[in-house]
Amino acid sequence: MSEEKKILEAYEKMQKAMIAKDVETMRSLTTSDKTFTHMSGKKQTREEFFEEIKNGTLNYYGYQIHNPQIKVDGDHANLKADVTLKARVYGISGSWTLHTDTNFIKEDGNWLQCDN
């Protein structure tokens, strides 16, 4: 399997874990210093983001990835795509298409989302 395919699978596994509120899987797919930025511009640490998923502040119901572009450079990679999320966030339900620009690092054979 190509590295690009593994990266896309890791990204999709994260989306599914967010829907399932599976915090342990989300932790296993991200570096400990990973931060998340909402469409509002609000930035959160990994644990703040995961807690809001766990406690129901952020609820994800579905996703669709459009036109993923993946570049691999050794143990570092970047995925750019438009992702449509069905969600209820901070009490507002909807479907939003957001541009993602996600970095990955390969550790122990696994691709993890990271900040750089």
Buried (B, 14 or more C-beta within 10 A) or exposed (E): EEBBEBBBEBBEBBBBBBBEBBBEBBBBBBBEEBBBEBEEEEEBEBEEBBBBBBEEEBBBEEBEBEEBEBEBEEEBBBBEBEBEBBBBBEEEEEEEEEEEEBBBBBEEEEBBBBEE
